[in-house]
Amino acid sequence: MRVAENLNAALAALLAREPNLYVLGEDVVDPYGGAFKITRGLSTDFPDRVLSTPISENAITGVAAGLALAGDLAIVEIMFGDFAALAFDQLFNFASKSVSMYGSRLPMRMVVRCPVGGGRGYGPTHSQSPQKHFVGIPGLALYELSPFHDNLAVFEEMFAREEPCVFFEDKVLYTRRMGAVEPPFSVEISGGVARVSLDGPPDCVIIAPGGVAHRALAAMRSLLVEEEIACTLLVPSRLYPFDPPDLFDAAVRAARRVFVVEESTAGGTWGAEVAHLVHRRHWGRLDLPVTLIHSPGGVIPTAAHLERAALVNESTIHSTIRGTLRG
């Protein structure tokens, strides 16, 4: 099953199970089924609860927050994650605060889905990875789509938190297959973190969200073949709050060299939060400071060759790890 199919099936299962769940977004009804066809077929089966909206991310998110405040469940599709900036006020000043500002905790079961990232030639305003701008907001949890995590389980976890969640979905993942890892690597999932590794102790650990996992895997393969550097990849489903399981700490202890990869540009990032956590827990065991690997600063071009140069990629990851470990 491809990632998009798994995501669509998860939404269908939730709509069938939860009679008070609403899916809202621009052009999400059939026959269009959303810009990336994730909601295809849902409005046919659930016409009263899968609803296309006017073009106003602020309004869509506000309606979803109102539904959640009234006890319903809501999933919002932002057509491109770049436009989540227009919904920031509702998330920052209303939805996240509504969990606790009325004197007792209120369940706010809503998820805002944001297709993010480059690699599709969509240009400066449709290709960004804005995750870092949402990190650290009390009452707002952040997740990222991954080829290793079943989306129904991820949605169940998000709703169980009873607080607003933003679900970042890297667009390049939609056509990839779920859980696809070729030998000699194997996958283990524990506590919401997927570990992709070889047999035996690693030379380093790479921590990356789902959207860049395939680039990290490609770099791991080339590092193994060309440099005989063995890496373990850790892919968390929840980005924030980041509370990693024992599997995470065990991998870091075994490697003592840690790299965090993300597609966003440097400065106040999720990767910096992870580095802080790793430093605090493992500083006495680390051989080197945690190395952050980002995309270069600047807008994202539309032309394919310029876009490739503007985004973190397999070569960036390979060269940074090689230079750090061999330097």
LUMFI-897976 format. One record per residue (C-alpha): residue in three letters; residue number from 1; x, z negated, y. Coordinates in Angstrom, 1 decimal. Example, Ala and Ser with C-alpha at 12.3 -4.5 7.8 and 13.67 -1.06 7.14 Angstrom:
 rest  nr     xx     zz     yy
  ALA   1   12.3   -7.8   -4.5
  SER   2   13.7   -7.1   -1.1
END
This chain:
 rest  nr     xx     zz     yy
  MET   1    0.0    0.0    0.0
  ARG   2    1.2    0.8    3.5
  VAL   3    1.3   -1.8    6.2
  ALA   4   -1.5   -0.2    8.1
  GLU   5   -3.7   -0.2    5.0
  ASN   6   -2.9   -3.8    4.3
  LEU   7   -3.8   -4.7    7.8
  ASN   8   -7.1   -2.8    7.7
  ALA   9   -8.0   -4.4    4.4
  ALA  10   -7.3   -7.9    5.8
  LEU  11   -9.6   -7.3    8.8
  ALA  12  -12.3   -6.0    6.4
  ALA  13  -12.0   -9.0    4.2
  LEU  14  -12.2  -11.4    7.2
  LEU  15  -15.3   -9.6    8.6
  ALA  16  -17.0   -9.8    5.2
  ARG  17  -16.2  -13.5    4.8
  GLU  18  -16.8  -14.7    8.4
  PRO  19  -20.2  -13.8    9.7
  ASN  20  -19.3  -15.1   13.2
  LEU  21  -16.1  -13.0   13.5
  TYR  22  -16.0  -10.3   16.2
  VAL  23  -13.4   -7.5   16.6
  LEU  24  -13.1   -6.2   20.2
  GLY  25  -10.9   -3.5   21.7
  GLU  26  -10.7   -0.1   23.4
  ASP  27  -11.9    2.7   21.1
  VAL  28  -11.9    0.5   18.0
  VAL  29  -15.2    2.0   16.6
  ASP  30  -15.5    5.0   14.3
  PRO  31  -14.7    7.8   14.2
  TYR  32  -11.6    7.0   16.3
  GLY  33  -10.9    3.6   14.7
  GLY  34   -8.3    2.5   17.2
  ALA  35   -5.2    4.2   18.6
  PHE  36   -3.3    3.5   15.3
  LYS  37   -6.4    3.7   13.0
  ILE  38   -6.1    0.0   12.0
  THR  39   -9.9   -0.6   12.6
  ARG  40  -11.0    2.7   10.9
  GLY  41  -14.2    2.1    8.9
  LEU  42  -14.8   -1.4   10.1
  SER  43  -17.5   -0.5   12.7
  THR  44  -19.4    1.5   10.1
  ASP  45  -19.6   -1.5    7.8
  PHE  46  -20.0   -4.1   10.5
  PRO  47  -21.6   -2.3   13.5
  ASP  48  -22.8   -5.4   15.3
  ARG  49  -19.4   -7.2   15.2
  VAL  50  -16.8   -4.4   15.7
  LEU  51  -17.3   -3.4   19.3
  SER  52  -15.5   -1.0   21.7
  THR  53  -15.0   -2.4   25.2
  PRO  54  -14.3   -1.1   28.7
  ILE  55  -10.7   -0.6   29.7
  SER  56   -9.8   -4.1   30.8
  GLU  57   -7.4   -6.1   28.8
  ASN  58   -8.1   -9.2   31.0
  ALA  59  -11.9   -8.9   30.3
  ILE  60  -11.5   -8.3   26.6
  THR  61   -9.3  -11.3   26.1
  GLY  62  -11.6  -13.4   28.3
  VAL  63  -14.6  -12.5   26.3
  ALA  64  -12.7  -13.4   23.1
  ALA  65  -11.7  -16.7   24.6
  GLY  66  -15.4  -17.4   25.5
  LEU  67  -16.4  -16.5   21.9
  ALA  68  -13.8  -18.9   20.5
  LEU  69  -14.8  -21.6   22.9
  ALA  70  -18.4  -21.3   21.7
  GLY  71  -17.3  -21.7   18.1
  ASP  72  -17.0  -18.1   17.0
  LEU  73  -13.9  -16.2   15.8
  ALA  74  -12.5  -13.2   17.7
  ILE  75   -9.8  -10.6   17.1
  VAL  76   -8.7   -8.5   20.1
  GLU  77   -6.9   -5.2   19.8
  ILE  78   -4.7   -4.4   22.8
  MET  79   -4.1   -0.7   22.5
  PHE  80   -0.4   -1.0   23.5
  GLY  81    1.3   -4.4   23.7
  ASP  82    2.7   -3.5   27.1
  PHE  83   -0.8   -3.9   28.4
  ALA  84   -0.9   -7.6   27.3
  ALA  85    0.6   -8.4   30.7
  LEU  86   -2.9   -7.7   32.0
  ALA  87   -4.3  -10.3   29.6
  PHE  88   -1.6  -12.9   30.4
  ASP  89   -3.8  -14.9   32.8
  GLN  90   -6.5  -15.4   30.2
  LEU  91   -4.0  -16.5   27.6
  PHE  92   -1.8  -18.6   29.9
  ASN  93   -4.4  -20.2   32.1
  PHE  94   -7.6  -20.3   30.0
  ALA  95   -7.4  -19.8   26.2
  SER  96   -4.3  -21.8   25.5
  LYS  97   -5.3  -24.7   27.7
  SER  98   -8.9  -24.8   26.4
  VAL  99   -7.6  -26.2   23.1
  SER 100   -6.9  -29.6   24.7
  MET 101   -8.0  -29.8   28.4
  TYR 102  -11.6  -30.9   27.8
  GLY 103  -10.8  -34.4   26.6
  SER 104  -10.8  -33.7   22.9
  ARG 105   -9.3  -31.0   20.8
  LEU 106  -11.4  -27.9   20.6
  PRO 107  -10.9  -25.1   18.0
  MET 108  -10.0  -21.8   19.7
  ARG 109   -9.9  -19.4   16.8
  MET 110   -8.8  -16.1   18.4
  VAL 111   -6.1  -13.6   17.7
  VAL 112   -4.8  -11.0   20.1
  ARG 113   -3.2   -8.0   18.3
  CYS 114   -0.5   -6.2   20.2
  PRO 115    1.2   -3.0   18.9
  VAL 116    4.7   -3.2   20.3
  GLY 117    8.1   -1.6   20.1
  GLY 118    9.7    1.8   20.5
  GLY 119   10.7    4.5   18.1
  ARG 120    7.7    6.7   18.7
  GLY 121    8.6    8.5   21.9
  TYR 122    5.9    6.8   24.0
  GLY 123    8.1    6.1   27.0
  PRO 124    8.8    3.2   29.4
  THR 125    5.3    1.6   29.6
  HIS 126    4.1    2.1   26.0
  SER 127    7.2    1.1   24.0
  GLN 128    8.3   -2.4   25.0
  SER 129    8.7   -5.6   23.0
  PRO 130    7.3   -8.3   25.3
  GLN 131    7.4  -11.2   22.8
  LYS 132    9.8  -13.3   24.9
  HIS 133    7.3  -13.5   27.8
  PHE 134    4.8  -15.5   25.6
  VAL 135    7.3  -18.0   24.1
  GLY 136    6.9  -21.6   25.0
  ILE 137    3.3  -21.7   26.2
  PRO 138    1.7  -24.9   24.8
  GLY 139   -1.3  -24.1   22.6
  LEU 140   -0.3  -20.5   22.0
  ALA 141    1.2  -19.5   18.7
  LEU 142    3.1  -16.2   18.2
  TYR 143    3.3  -14.2   15.0
  GLU 144    4.8  -10.8   14.1
  LEU 145    3.7   -8.2   11.6
  SER 146    6.1   -8.0    8.6
  PRO 147    6.3   -5.7    5.6
  PHE 148    6.9   -8.8    3.4
  HIS 149    3.9  -10.9    4.4
  ASP 150    0.3  -10.2    3.3
  ASN 151   -1.8   -9.8    6.4
  LEU 152   -4.9  -11.6    5.1
  ALA 153   -2.8  -14.7    4.5
  VAL 154   -1.3  -14.4    7.9
  PHE 155   -4.7  -14.1    9.6
  GLU 156   -5.9  -17.1    7.5
  GLU 157   -3.0  -19.2    8.8
  MET 158   -3.6  -18.1   12.4
  PHE 159   -7.2  -19.1   12.3
  ALA 160   -6.5  -22.3   10.5
  ARG 161   -4.3  -23.3   13.5
  GLU 162   -7.5  -23.4   15.6
  GLU 163   -5.5  -22.2   18.6
  PRO 164   -5.0  -18.8   20.3
  CYS 165   -2.5  -16.6   18.6
  VAL 166   -0.8  -13.4   19.6
  PHE 167    0.1  -11.1   16.7
  PHE 168    2.8   -8.6   17.6
  GLU 169    2.8   -5.5   15.4
  ASP 170    5.8   -3.1   15.6
  LYS 171    4.3    0.3   15.6
  VAL 172    7.0    1.8   13.4
  LEU 173    5.8   -0.5   10.5
  TYR 174    2.4    1.0   10.2
  THR 175    3.4    3.8    7.9
  ARG 176    6.0    1.8    5.9
  ARG 177    5.2    0.4    2.5
  MET 178    4.5   -3.3    1.9
  GLY 179    7.4   -5.3    0.4
  ALA 180    9.6   -2.3   -0.2
  VAL 181   13.1   -3.4   -1.0
  GLU 182   15.5   -1.4   -3.1
  PRO 183   18.2   -2.9   -5.5
  PRO 184   20.5   -4.7   -5.3
  PHE 185   18.4   -6.8   -2.8
  SER 186   15.5   -9.0   -3.8
  VAL 187   12.8  -10.8   -1.8
  GLU 188   11.6  -14.4   -1.9
  ILE 189    8.9  -15.9    0.3
  SER 190    8.6  -19.6    1.1
  GLY 191    6.9  -21.3    4.0
  GLY 192    6.1  -18.1    5.8
  VAL 193    9.7  -16.9    5.8
  ALA 194   10.9  -14.0    3.6
  ARG 195   14.4  -14.1    2.4
  VAL 196   16.0  -10.7    1.4
  SER 197   19.3  -11.3   -0.4
  LEU 198   21.9  -10.5   -3.0
  ASP 199   22.9  -12.6   -5.9
  GLY 200   25.7  -14.9   -4.9
  PRO 201   26.7  -16.6   -1.6
  PRO 202   26.4  -14.5    1.6
  ASP 203   29.0  -13.9    4.2
  CYS 204   26.4  -14.2    7.0
  VAL 205   22.7  -14.7    7.7
  ILE 206   20.6  -12.3    9.8
  ILE 207   17.4  -13.6   11.3
  ALA 208   15.0  -10.9   12.5
  PRO 209   11.3  -10.5   13.1
  GLY 210    9.3   -8.0   11.0
  GLY 211    9.6   -5.1   13.4
  VAL 212   13.4   -4.9   13.0
  ALA 213   13.7   -6.0    9.4
  HIS 214   14.1   -2.4    8.1
  ARG 215   17.0   -1.8   10.6
  ALA 216   18.6   -5.0    9.5
  LEU 217   18.2   -4.0    5.9
  ALA 218   19.9   -0.7    6.5
  ALA 219   22.8   -2.4    8.3
  MET 220   23.1   -4.9    5.4
  ARG 221   23.4   -2.0    2.9
  SER 222   26.1   -0.2    5.0
  LEU 223   28.0   -3.4    5.5
  LEU 224   28.0   -4.1    1.8
  VAL 225   29.1   -0.6    0.8
  GLU 226   31.6    0.0    3.6
  GLU 227   32.9   -3.4    4.5
  GLU 228   32.1   -5.6    1.4
  ILE 229   30.2   -7.9    3.7
  ALA 230   27.2   -9.6    2.0
  CYS 231   24.3  -10.6    4.2
  THR 232   21.1  -12.5    3.7
  LEU 233   18.1  -11.5    5.8
  LEU 234   15.5  -14.1    6.9
  VAL 235   12.1  -12.7    8.3
  PRO 236    9.7  -15.3    9.6
  SER 237    6.0  -14.5   10.0
  ARG 238    5.5  -17.1   12.8
  LEU 239    7.8  -16.7   15.8
  TYR 240    6.6  -19.7   17.8
  PRO 241    6.4  -22.6   17.2
  PHE 242    9.4  -22.0   15.0
  ASP 243    9.5  -24.6   12.3
  PRO 244   11.5  -23.0    9.4
  PRO 245   11.2  -24.2    5.8
  ASP 246   13.9  -25.5    3.6
  LEU 247   14.7  -22.0    2.4
  PHE 248   15.8  -21.1    5.9
  ASP 249   18.1  -24.1    6.3
  ALA 250   19.6  -23.6    2.8
  ALA 251   20.4  -20.0    3.7
  VAL 252   22.1  -21.0    6.9
  ARG 253   24.1  -23.7    5.2
  ALA 254   25.3  -21.3    2.6
  ALA 255   26.5  -18.7    5.1
  ARG 256   27.8  -20.6    8.1
  ARG 257   27.6  -17.5   10.2
  VAL 258   24.3  -16.5   11.9
  PHE 259   23.1  -13.4   13.7
  VAL 260   19.7  -13.1   15.4
  VAL 261   18.4   -9.6   15.9
  GLU 262   15.4   -8.6   18.1
  GLU 263   14.3   -5.4   19.9
  SER 264   13.7   -7.0   23.3
  THR 265   16.3   -7.1   26.0
  ALA 266   18.4  -10.2   26.6
  GLY 267   17.4  -13.2   28.6
  GLY 268   15.1  -16.0   27.7
  THR 269   14.2  -14.6   24.3
  TRP 270   12.8  -15.7   21.0
  GLY 271   16.3  -15.2   19.6
  ALA 272   17.7  -17.7   22.0
  GLU 273   15.1  -20.2   20.8
  VAL 274   16.2  -19.7   17.2
  ALA 275   19.8  -20.0   18.2
  HIS 276   19.1  -23.3   19.9
  LEU 277   17.3  -24.6   16.7
  VAL 278   20.2  -23.4   14.5
  HIS 279   22.8  -25.0   16.8
  ARG 280   20.9  -28.3   16.8
  ARG 281   20.5  -28.5   13.1
  HIS 282   23.7  -26.9   11.8
  TRP 283   26.3  -27.0   14.5
  GLY 284   28.7  -29.0   12.5
  ARG 285   28.6  -26.6    9.6
  LEU 286   28.8  -23.3   11.5
  ASP 287   32.1  -21.3   11.6
  LEU 288   31.0  -19.4   14.7
  PRO 289   28.4  -19.7   17.5
  VAL 290   25.1  -17.9   16.7
  THR 291   25.4  -14.3   17.8
  LEU 292   22.4  -12.7   19.5
  ILE 293   21.8   -8.9   19.1
  HIS 294   19.4   -7.2   21.5
  SER 295   18.5   -3.9   23.0
  PRO 296   20.4   -2.9   26.1
  GLY 297   18.8   -3.7   29.4
  GLY 298   16.7   -0.9   31.1
  VAL 299   13.5    1.1   30.6
  ILE 300   12.9    2.9   27.4
  PRO 301   13.1    6.7   27.7
  THR 302   10.7    9.1   26.1
  ALA 303   13.4   11.6   24.8
  ALA 304   14.2   10.8   21.2
  HIS 305   18.0   10.7   21.6
  LEU 306   17.9    8.6   24.7
  GLU 307   15.3    6.3   23.1
  ARG 308   17.6    5.7   20.1
  ALA 309   20.4    4.7   22.4
  ALA 310   18.1    2.3   24.3
  LEU 311   16.9    0.3   21.3
  VAL 312   18.7   -2.0   18.9
  ASN 313   19.4    0.0   15.7
  GLU 314   21.2   -0.1   12.4
  SER 315   24.5    1.0   14.0
  THR 316   24.2   -1.8   16.6
  ILE 317   23.7   -4.4   14.0
  HIS 318   26.4   -3.1   11.7
  SER 319   29.0   -2.9   14.4
  THR 320   28.2   -6.3   15.9
  ILE 321   28.4   -8.1   12.6
  ARG 322   31.6   -6.2   11.5
  GLY 323   33.3   -6.9   14.8
  THR 324   32.4  -10.6   14.8
  LEU 325   33.4  -11.3   11.2
  ARG 326   36.5   -9.0   11.2
  GLY 327   37.6   -9.7   14.7
END
